[in-house]
Amino acid sequence: MQVLIVYYSRTGHTAGLADALAAEARRRGHAVTVERIRAQREWNKWLLPVPLLPLLPLLPVYLLSARFRRFWHRIYHQPEQAIRPLAVPDVSNFDLVLLGTPKWLYLAYPVARWLNTIAGLDSKRVASFATFCGPPLEVFELGMLFEPLEAHLRACGTIVAGRLAISSGYHPYFFFGEMQRLFRWIALKAFGRPLADFTLDGEIGRAEFQRFCDEVLA
Ligand SMILES: Cc1cc2nc3c(=O)[nH]c(=O)nc-3n(C[C@H](O)[C@H](O)[C@H](O)COP(=O)(O)O)c2cc1C
C-alpha cells in the first residue's frame, strides 16, 4: 500500500508516535510518505487555551450528559491555525492516510486547518492517531477528540479506518507539572494503573499500537 502519515506535533510526542508508525508500516512492506504539518507561526503557549475556554464552565454537563455532548459537537467552534505550504496538498494517490494530532481539548489547530485545505479525501481510507496527557478516558479524551474528527472525515467522504490513542504523560500546563500530576492521579483512580502503562513504552500503549497496526496496515 501507499501510506501517507501526516501529523502535527508541537512538543514532539505525536512526532514520536508518527515515527513509530512509519517504521512499523515500512517493516510490513508498505511505501510510506511522511508529512509534518507546520504552523506558519507557533502561538505563545498561554494563548493556545484561550479559544477553548467556552467549554470549561460547561465541562461537568458535558461529562455527564450524552445529549449535551451531541448538541455541543454540533455547535462548538474548532479553532484553526495557519499552516505552511504542504508537500502533499492532494492525497488522491495514497491508499491509506494516517492523520496524527495532539489533543488540544479537540483537534490541534493546525490539523483542523489541514482538514480544510487538503484535496482528495473523498473515498479515501483515513485512520487517526493522537497523543494526549491523560489515560484513554472514554468521554473526556476519546469522545471529545475522535467523535467530531470522525464526523468531519465522514462528511468529507472518507472511510474511517481506525483510531489510536496513546498517552504522552506530558502536559505543558501550568507551572510545576500540575496537569500531569492530575492525570496521573486520574489514571490510578479510573483504571487502577499508572499513567505510564498507557504510553508507547507501557503495556497497554504497546498493545494498542499493535492492535491499530494490525487493523489498518493489514
Ligand atoms: C492547548 C492544549 C490543550 C490540551 N488539552 C489536553 C486535553 O484535553 N487532554 C489531555 O490529556 N492533554 C491535553 N493537552 C496535552 C497534549 O495533548 C499532550 O501534551 C500531547 O501529547 C502533546 O503532543 P505533542 O508533543 O505532539 O505536541 C493539551 C495541550 C495543549 C497545549
The ligand as a MOL file (V3000), in Angstrom:
LIG
                    3D

  0  0  0     0  0            999 V3000
M  V30 BEGIN CTAB
M  V30 COUNTS 31 33 0 0 0
M  V30 BEGIN ATOM
M  V30 1 C -3.9320 23.8650 24.3750 0
M  V30 2 C -3.6970 22.4690 24.8860 0
M  V30 3 C -4.7810 21.6930 25.2780 0
M  V30 4 C -4.5640 20.3840 25.7370 0
M  V30 5 N -5.6560 19.6320 26.0810 0
M  V30 6 C -5.4590 18.3700 26.5470 0
M  V30 7 C -6.5740 17.5600 26.9040 0
M  V30 8 O -7.7250 17.9350 26.7100 0
M  V30 9 N -6.3170 16.3290 27.4250 0
M  V30 10 C -5.0480 15.8770 27.6180 0
M  V30 11 O -4.8860 14.7710 28.1440 0
M  V30 12 N -3.9670 16.6020 27.2360 0
M  V30 13 C -4.1540 17.8300 26.7020 0
M  V30 14 N -3.0700 18.5820 26.3180 0
M  V30 15 C -1.7210 17.9740 26.3580 0
M  V30 16 C -1.2890 17.4520 24.9780 0
M  V30 17 O -2.3230 16.7830 24.3210 0
M  V30 18 C -0.1060 16.4900 25.1300 0
M  V30 19 O 0.9540 17.1200 25.7950 0
M  V30 20 C 0.3490 15.9520 23.7710 0
M  V30 21 O 0.9800 14.7080 23.9320 0
M  V30 22 C 1.3220 16.9240 23.0710 0
M  V30 23 O 1.6910 16.4080 21.8170 0
M  V30 24 P 2.9450 16.9850 21.0000 0
M  V30 25 O 4.1490 16.8100 21.8750 0
M  V30 26 O 2.9930 16.1580 19.7680 0
M  V30 27 O 2.6710 18.4380 20.7040 0
M  V30 28 C -3.2550 19.8620 25.8350 0
M  V30 29 C -2.1540 20.6670 25.4360 0
M  V30 30 C -2.3860 21.9420 24.9530 0
M  V30 31 C -1.2070 22.7780 24.5100 0
M  V30 END ATOM
M  V30 BEGIN BOND
M  V30 1 1 1 2
M  V30 2 1 2 3
M  V30 3 2 2 30
M  V30 4 2 3 4
M  V30 5 1 4 5
M  V30 6 1 4 28
M  V30 7 2 5 6
M  V30 8 1 6 7
M  V30 9 1 6 13
M  V30 10 2 7 8
M  V30 11 1 7 9
M  V30 12 1 9 10
M  V30 13 2 10 11
M  V30 14 1 10 12
M  V30 15 2 12 13
M  V30 16 1 13 14
M  V30 17 1 14 15
M  V30 18 1 14 28
M  V30 19 1 15 16
M  V30 20 1 16 17
M  V30 21 1 16 18
M  V30 22 1 18 19
M  V30 23 1 18 20
M  V30 24 1 20 21
M  V30 25 1 20 22
M  V30 26 1 22 23
M  V30 27 1 23 24
M  V30 28 2 24 25
M  V30 29 1 24 26
M  V30 30 1 24 27
M  V30 31 2 28 29
M  V30 32 1 29 30
M  V30 33 1 30 31
M  V30 END BOND
M  V30 END CTAB
M  END
